[in-house]
Amino acid sequence: QRRNISNLVYAAPSMLCFMNPMLENGCPCSMPAPIYFTWRWLELTGMLLIAYYVNGWDRLAEIFADDMPIVEFGAGATLVWTVLLPIIRFAFADHVLFKYSSEMLSDKPFNASQELLREELMQSTSLVSAGDGAYSYVALPSQDDLPKLSANEQMRKIWRQMMSDALILLEQASSKKNPRETDVAVKEPAPPKYFINLYQWGHGLLQDHEKTVKQRSSVEELFVRTLCLGTNIIPTNPGSNWLSSIGKEKHFRFLEELRKSMETIAVQQKGLEHMSNFLKILPHWDQWEDEEMDAKLYKEKALIVQQLGRRGWTTLASSFYKQSKLLLEGFDARPRSDAKGAKLPNMKPKHWEEVGPRQMKVLYLLWHSIPDKQRMSTTDLEQLFRPGIEFEAMLDGADCSLTSAYAKNDESKKNTLELCILLSEARQLGLQLTENEKKRRDSLWKTITESAKENIDTLVKAVLDAKVAGKPTKEMQRLFDKVEDANRYIQEEKAATIGPDSGEVKKSRYFWAPDLLAHASAKKEEANKALLAVQALETQKRETQRKEEEEAIKQKAKEEEMKKHAAEKLRKEEEAQRARNEAEAALEEAEEAKEELEIIQEEKEEIEKMLEQAHNETVMKERRARQAVRREKLKRREMKRLFKRQKIKNSNGMVIAVKVSEDIDSFIDYLSDEGERFMSTMAEWLKLPAEAISGDEGIDIEGSFVGSVTVDQSVIGPAKEMWARLQELETKAEGYRPLRRTTSGLTIEILDFDETKNKFTARFEGKVSGMLQDQDEQRDVLEEVEAQLGVAAEALSLADIETIRGEMTYRVFVNITSVVRKQLRLEEAGEAEPLSLPGISCSLNWDKEDEDIPDDLTDDQSSLAGDDGRGLDVIGEGSEISDDF
């Protein structure tokens, strides 16, 4: 390490403190064994002489008197290793160089001393043994049966293996074949009850180790370590004849894996942070041997520079300037011809067709990645893109793109067009190109412009030729679409360039060729006119053809209509004749049917008359039967009342008539429990037992009530005659519509009617108690109304009773006359509490009801008092009022 002067500072301490002759693995330096052992003896001799000079033998003996056994043991050990170590070193030792593991090579870049050692090894031609392990090597051959390699060959073999292992790990991490974290959550075991502190220390140690392993296995960490490994073992220099330390194939795979792993932004950021390492591993033009692998290496180099440059300008903006300058220097773009710098090496045409356009593409992409170019000084831009070098290289790439076999490729056209935009921006920003570059720039612009004009002229000519050839509109439209696409590609504003106010604006791709823009627009208009002319002509032809077809269709339709009309006329005549025949036959049948129908109608009328007469007779019989039953019931009721009076009179009792005129509805409801509440109230008022009071079987009401009568449509049908009859009655009576008096003496008036609801309201006046109490009498009255209105029997029904007016009489029989008379006199004199019913006003009258009972009431007639013939006994003799009463 003679060339590393800084090592002199650490030489003496290293030799004194860190030399370990027995364990060479890990020694900080390496030297020949005789020199090493001589130095150790000189070191010991010097220490002894200094001790003797300072203290003398006597003083030393006195000082070490109590330690003499140890001193003697040390002296003996020194003599022993003095004898044994030369024998071991020369005869048995097979490891004298410092060992660099893959972890040490990928931790950090080499320092100057390590780089010097690497260069010495790369140039060493000493024969060594291959060793036993994958990374083993020895300074001297110790076994004759092992293959003999030079030191640099052995090192390259070991480093290639290291690089292969590192690339496999990086590839697995990048493709997620070896995921860093499992998706299954592992449940940690519960801590032990004892030695909890020891458990926590061990658990924390394991977690830290696991975290370190995960970090070291991440894509970013593996990327950095692999990059560092390549930085330490790949760099070459002219002294080694540019011989790669790991071979071009391994170098290519190394660059390819690094580029693939930089797909994510995080890895690209790591690449920017270690860009200096990247610059050390990129292949140099002096390594070019014009082989296929050289072209592949340059391709990877270009793609990596492109990724780093674009990410750097995007992330760091203007602060990336210095790193970008270094990156472009590492990229080392060169023109093909002699220029200010070195030129490209000689290469085959097919390699040049790959290298030239790729070099141009990387440079224009880096140019377009620079933000705010207008705010950078011209000097700074010229230091990045140097006239005569980078610009010359890009122009060489453009010439190659235009003249190569891929000149008609869309990618090639796009690259040259992007270069034209770059050259226009450079001119606007004031970059000073060389005269040769300006001429080539103008020539390139002219070539691109003429090519674009030729392309659009060819497309327009195809449209015009199609017009002359009479091609259909569809073909013309297809050709015009191509013209329109070419014009749109020329005219559309997508490229960002420098505006007059030093701001970036959107302009056309060909903004630098205004004559091309005008030419394209004019040619498009010419093609459009040709297309419109053909479309108009074809439209005219179609219109003429359409009119002819319409005329033919109309003529054909007219002929068809005439044929159809004639056929229809013939069909109608036949149908008319057939209809006449059928009508005559039907007329004859109708005459016969009419005669038969008249006979049937007459028979039907006779049957209906007979049925109606039978029905009327049946109804009259039923009505007479009901009337007879009702008269019998009334007779029985009257006889029972007379019998009760006789009994009351014989037993010194009396009859009280309760008359109600204003609260008839309420009083009827009050008697709904067969008069029990009322009898109880009377007994309480008369201060008599309940058995002394009995009520009449019925009530007498003299007055009127209003009721709603419902009409059953299912029985009478529409009943138009009934509603007409009611309307006629209204017209005659001007308001109320009176009907004839019924046989029971009731007067009936129709108050109003509603045909839509099928009901009318009527007022019944007279002795209405029978109609309210007896359903048969009610049915008789409604039948008489039905007869007067001309509707069928049982068509009317009394639905609701709305209002009752008049006077109601209810008779109470009391068999203790003297008590009652006394109470009544007190009540008449105002000395007794009057009879009070809840919510009902009433008056008492006994004189009118105390009438004589006929003396000729026979026993047979008195038997009408009850079903079992029992009478009413005098209260006080132990008998009770019969339930029949």
Summary of the structure (lengths in Angstrom):
residues: 885
radius of gyration: 67.8
end to end distance: 150.5
largest distance: 188.5
contacts: 2462
relative contact order: 0.04
helix: 63%
strand: 9%
